[in-house]
Amino acid sequence: MKIATTTGDFRQYCANDIERIQKLHKAGFRYIDLDMYSFTPNSVYMSDNWKEAVFALQDEADKLGMTFVQAHSQGGNPLDADPQKVDFLVAATIRSIEICALLGIKNTVVHPGFMLDICKEEWFEKNRDFYKKLFPAMEKYGVNVLTENSTAANMGSRYFANSGKDMLEFLRFVDHPLLHACWDTGHANCEGSQYDDIITLGKELYAIHYNDNHGQKDEHLIPYLGTLNHDEVINALIDIGYDGYFTLECSSSLVSKKHWLGKRRVFERDTRLAETQLFMQEHLEALMYDISKYILTSYDLFEE
């Protein structure tokens, strides 16, 4: 199994994706998960010159001997009540699929939506309608879109397909040959044991987001900084014959001063230690690679 990680690891430390993949390369990574989670109308990838930016990124990856293997498309809520937000999310997601096609990426993760007071059946129907908007681009470019599990720690009482059983049922409900599953180990760790969920997904599992937490909230930590049972996950992946990448999503191991998990308290008189630094992330990135290599090597799964 080959190790990949997201450019989102260096989202706040670098000005662009070229700099980010250079940092990933320095840490030992050769396979890239392109983070396209936070496009804005002013993003270079939403501009008229978006293709030039993608070609420049590919050129740098080629120079470094790196390969784009996975992506994460625009974040947001496709069931939001604001139609403008939904329209931009759909447009940005379609653009991300186009970018995947140019970079040779076969799988991109696209989150389903959520609403208050929604039942399972309505959730299925509304999210099928959302994914249908992506079908023309998926079919034109041959890119798989992967739906992802969440957790009640994020969703509260809102219904969401958090189990392998519900995810598989949703995929069969939508019934499109380019819609499959990504399994987030951190989300699942908040729910409990996940071996049976992974087994249930079986061949529908096209990608993973491997990250750790303490089982109470979605922390996206480096492996072994939390309580994730690594043997359980690896054995499940082996037992289903998983042939995708070991893709990490541990970008919150360092908590910035204004983080979505909670803001750091401010000491107004002096803030010199308020923010995390690039050198910290560089060290963590290299450690994350080494830990991941250890995990895979322990099961004779590691591939260069």
C-alpha positions as CSV (number, residue, x, y, z in Angstrom):
1,M,0.0,0.0,0.0
2,K,1.3,3.4,-0.9
3,I,1.2,6.3,1.5
4,A,-0.4,9.6,0.5
5,T,-1.4,12.7,2.4
6,T,-3.3,15.9,1.8
7,T,-1.9,19.3,0.7
8,G,-4.2,20.6,3.4
9,D,-1.4,19.7,5.9
10,F,0.3,22.9,4.9
11,R,-2.8,24.9,4.0
12,Q,-2.1,27.7,6.5
13,Y,1.7,27.7,6.2
14,C,2.2,28.0,2.4
15,A,0.9,30.4,-0.2
16,N,0.0,27.9,-2.9
17,D,-0.2,24.3,-3.8
18,I,3.3,24.2,-5.4
19,E,4.8,25.2,-2.1
20,R,2.7,22.6,-0.3
21,I,3.7,19.7,-2.4
22,Q,7.4,20.7,-2.0
23,K,6.9,20.5,1.8
24,L,5.2,17.0,1.4
25,H,8.1,15.8,-0.7
26,K,10.6,17.0,1.9
27,A,8.8,15.0,4.6
28,G,9.0,11.8,2.5
29,F,5.7,11.7,0.7
30,R,5.5,10.9,-3.0
31,Y,1.7,10.5,-3.4
32,I,-0.6,13.5,-3.1
33,D,-4.2,14.0,-2.0
34,L,-5.1,17.4,-3.5
35,D,-7.1,19.5,-1.0
36,M,-9.7,21.6,-2.9
37,Y,-12.0,22.0,0.1
38,S,-11.9,25.8,0.4
39,F,-12.3,27.3,-3.0
40,T,-13.6,30.9,-3.0
41,P,-14.8,32.9,-6.0
42,N,-11.3,34.5,-5.9
43,S,-9.4,31.3,-5.9
44,V,-7.0,30.8,-8.8
45,Y,-8.7,27.5,-9.6
46,M,-12.0,29.4,-10.1
47,S,-10.4,32.0,-12.4
48,D,-10.1,32.2,-16.2
49,N,-6.5,31.0,-15.8
50,W,-7.3,27.9,-13.7
51,K,-5.8,25.5,-16.3
52,E,-2.4,27.3,-16.3
53,A,-2.3,26.9,-12.5
54,V,-3.1,23.2,-12.7
55,F,-0.4,22.7,-15.4
56,A,2.2,24.5,-13.3
57,L,1.3,22.3,-10.4
58,Q,1.6,19.1,-12.5
59,D,5.0,20.3,-13.8
60,E,6.3,20.8,-10.2
61,A,5.0,17.3,-9.2
62,D,6.7,15.8,-12.2
63,K,10.0,17.5,-11.3
64,L,9.7,16.1,-7.8
65,G,8.8,12.6,-8.9
66,M,5.4,12.9,-7.2
67,T,1.9,11.7,-8.3
68,F,-1.5,13.0,-7.6
69,V,-3.7,10.0,-6.6
70,Q,-6.7,11.4,-4.7
71,A,-8.5,14.6,-4.0
72,H,-11.0,16.3,-1.7
73,S,-13.6,18.5,-3.4
74,Q,-15.3,21.6,-2.2
75,G,-16.5,21.6,1.4
76,G,-19.9,22.9,2.4
77,N,-23.5,21.8,2.8
78,P,-25.3,21.0,-0.5
79,L,-28.6,21.0,1.5
80,D,-28.0,24.5,2.8
81,A,-31.1,26.8,2.6
82,D,-29.1,29.5,0.8
83,P,-29.3,28.7,-2.9
84,Q,-26.3,30.9,-3.7
85,K,-24.1,28.9,-1.4
86,V,-25.3,25.7,-3.0
87,D,-24.8,27.0,-6.5
88,F,-21.2,27.9,-5.7
89,L,-20.6,24.6,-4.0
90,V,-21.8,22.7,-7.1
91,A,-19.8,24.9,-9.5
92,A,-16.6,24.5,-7.4
93,T,-17.1,20.8,-7.1
94,I,-17.5,20.5,-10.9
95,R,-14.3,22.5,-11.3
96,S,-12.6,20.2,-8.9
97,I,-13.6,17.2,-11.0
98,E,-12.2,19.0,-14.1
99,I,-8.9,19.5,-12.2
100,C,-8.9,15.9,-11.3
101,A,-9.2,15.0,-14.9
102,L,-6.2,17.2,-15.9
103,L,-4.0,15.7,-13.1
104,G,-5.0,12.1,-13.7
105,I,-6.8,11.8,-10.3
106,K,-9.4,9.0,-10.4
107,N,-11.1,9.6,-7.0
108,T,-12.3,12.7,-5.3
109,V,-14.3,12.9,-2.0
110,V,-17.5,15.0,-2.0
111,H,-19.4,15.3,1.2
112,P,-23.2,14.8,1.2
113,G,-25.4,17.4,2.9
114,F,-27.3,17.6,6.2
115,M,-30.4,19.3,7.6
116,L,-32.1,19.5,10.9
117,D,-35.2,17.3,11.4
118,I,-34.5,15.2,8.3
119,C,-35.3,11.5,8.2
120,K,-33.2,8.9,6.6
121,E,-35.4,8.5,3.5
122,E,-35.5,12.3,2.8
123,W,-31.7,12.5,3.4
124,F,-31.3,9.8,0.7
125,E,-33.5,11.6,-1.7
126,K,-32.0,15.1,-1.3
127,N,-28.5,13.9,-1.4
128,R,-29.2,11.8,-4.5
129,D,-30.5,15.0,-6.1
130,F,-27.2,16.7,-5.2
131,Y,-24.9,14.0,-6.6
132,K,-27.0,13.9,-9.8
133,K,-25.8,17.4,-10.5
134,L,-22.3,16.1,-10.7
135,F,-23.0,13.1,-12.9
136,P,-22.4,14.8,-16.3
137,A,-18.9,15.9,-15.2
138,M,-18.1,12.6,-13.6
139,E,-19.2,10.8,-16.8
140,K,-17.4,13.2,-19.1
141,Y,-14.1,12.9,-17.3
142,G,-14.3,9.4,-15.8
143,V,-13.7,10.6,-12.3
144,N,-15.2,8.7,-9.3
145,V,-16.9,10.7,-6.6
146,L,-16.7,9.3,-3.2
147,T,-19.3,9.9,-0.4
148,E,-17.9,9.9,3.1
149,N,-19.1,8.8,6.5
150,S,-19.4,11.3,9.3
151,T,-20.1,11.0,13.0
152,A,-22.7,12.2,15.6
153,A,-19.8,14.1,17.2
154,N,-20.1,16.4,14.1
155,M,-23.7,16.0,13.1
156,G,-25.4,15.9,16.5
157,S,-29.0,14.6,16.1
158,R,-29.1,15.2,12.4
159,Y,-29.3,12.0,10.3
160,F,-26.1,11.1,8.4
161,A,-24.8,8.0,6.9
162,N,-22.3,7.2,9.6
163,S,-22.2,3.4,9.3
164,G,-21.0,1.1,6.6
165,K,-24.5,-0.3,6.3
166,D,-26.2,3.0,5.7
167,M,-23.4,4.1,3.3
168,L,-23.8,0.9,1.2
169,E,-27.6,1.3,1.2
170,F,-27.2,4.9,0.0
171,L,-24.9,3.9,-2.8
172,R,-27.3,1.3,-3.9
173,F,-30.1,3.8,-3.7
174,V,-28.3,6.2,-6.0
175,D,-27.0,3.4,-8.2
176,H,-24.4,5.2,-10.3
177,P,-21.2,3.3,-11.4
178,L,-18.9,6.3,-10.6
179,L,-20.3,6.9,-7.0
180,H,-18.4,5.0,-4.3
181,A,-17.2,5.3,-0.7
182,C,-14.4,6.9,1.3
183,W,-14.0,5.8,4.9
184,D,-12.8,8.2,7.5
185,T,-11.2,6.3,10.4
186,G,-11.4,9.3,12.8
187,H,-15.1,9.9,12.2
188,A,-15.6,6.1,12.7
189,N,-13.5,6.1,15.9
190,C,-16.1,8.5,17.5
191,E,-18.8,5.9,16.7
192,G,-17.0,2.9,18.1
193,S,-15.7,-0.3,16.5
194,Q,-15.3,0.0,12.7
195,Y,-14.2,-3.4,11.5
196,D,-17.7,-4.5,10.5
197,D,-18.4,-1.2,8.8
198,I,-15.4,-1.6,6.6
199,I,-16.2,-5.2,5.8
200,T,-19.8,-4.1,4.9
201,L,-18.5,-1.6,2.4
202,G,-16.2,-4.1,0.8
203,K,-15.4,-3.4,-2.8
204,E,-17.3,-0.1,-2.6
205,L,-14.5,1.3,-0.5
206,Y,-12.3,3.2,-3.0
207,A,-10.4,5.4,-0.6
208,I,-9.7,6.1,3.1
209,H,-9.0,9.2,5.2
210,Y,-6.7,7.8,7.9
211,N,-6.6,9.9,11.1
212,D,-6.9,9.5,14.8
213,N,-8.7,11.1,17.8
214,H,-9.7,10.3,21.4
215,G,-13.1,9.0,20.4
216,Q,-15.1,12.0,21.5
217,K,-14.6,14.6,18.8
218,D,-13.3,14.8,15.2
219,E,-9.7,15.9,15.8
220,H,-7.8,14.7,12.7
221,L,-4.7,13.7,14.6
222,I,-1.6,11.9,13.5
223,P,-1.8,8.1,14.2
224,Y,-1.1,7.2,17.9
225,L,-2.0,10.6,19.2
226,G,-5.4,9.2,19.9
227,T,-7.2,6.0,20.6
228,L,-7.8,4.6,17.1
229,N,-7.3,0.8,17.0
230,H,-4.9,0.5,14.1
231,D,-4.9,-3.3,14.1
232,E,-8.7,-3.3,13.6
233,V,-8.6,-1.0,10.7
234,I,-5.7,-2.6,8.9
235,N,-7.1,-6.1,9.3
236,A,-10.4,-4.9,7.9
237,L,-8.7,-3.3,4.9
238,I,-6.8,-6.6,4.3
239,D,-9.9,-8.7,4.6
240,I,-11.8,-6.7,2.0
241,G,-8.8,-6.7,-0.4
242,Y,-8.5,-2.9,-0.3
243,D,-6.2,-1.8,-3.1
244,G,-6.3,1.9,-2.7
245,Y,-3.9,4.3,-1.1
246,F,-3.2,4.8,2.6
247,T,-4.3,8.4,2.6
248,L,-3.8,10.4,5.7
249,E,-6.0,13.3,6.7
250,C,-4.3,14.6,9.9
251,S,-4.2,18.3,9.3
252,S,-5.4,19.3,12.7
253,S,-2.6,17.7,14.8
254,L,-1.4,21.3,15.4
255,V,-4.3,23.6,16.5
256,S,-4.1,27.1,15.0
257,K,-5.3,30.0,17.1
258,K,-8.6,30.2,15.3
259,H,-9.4,26.6,14.7
260,W,-12.7,25.0,13.8
261,L,-12.4,22.7,16.9
262,G,-12.1,25.8,19.2
263,K,-10.2,29.0,19.4
264,R,-7.1,29.4,21.5
265,R,-7.6,31.9,24.4
266,V,-6.0,35.2,23.8
267,F,-3.6,37.0,26.1
268,E,-3.8,40.5,24.8
269,R,-0.6,41.8,26.3
270,D,1.6,39.3,24.3
271,T,0.7,36.9,21.5
272,R,4.1,35.8,20.3
273,L,3.3,32.1,21.1
274,A,-0.3,32.3,19.9
275,E,0.1,30.6,16.5
276,T,1.7,27.4,15.3
277,Q,4.8,27.6,13.1
278,L,5.9,26.1,9.9
279,F,8.9,24.3,11.4
280,M,6.5,22.5,13.8
281,Q,4.4,21.2,10.9
282,E,7.5,20.1,9.0
283,H,8.7,17.9,11.9
284,L,5.2,16.5,12.4
285,E,4.8,15.7,8.7
286,A,8.0,13.7,8.7
287,L,7.0,11.9,11.9
288,M,3.5,11.1,10.3
289,Y,5.2,9.6,7.3
290,D,7.5,7.4,9.5
291,I,4.6,6.3,11.7
292,S,2.5,5.4,8.6
293,K,5.4,3.4,7.1
294,Y,5.7,1.5,10.4
295,I,2.0,0.7,10.4
296,L,2.1,-0.7,6.9
297,T,5.5,-2.4,7.2
298,S,4.2,-4.2,10.3
299,Y,1.7,-6.0,8.1
300,D,4.0,-6.3,5.0
301,L,1.8,-3.8,3.2
302,F,4.2,-0.9,2.6
303,E,4.9,0.0,-1.0
304,E,7.3,2.7,-2.2
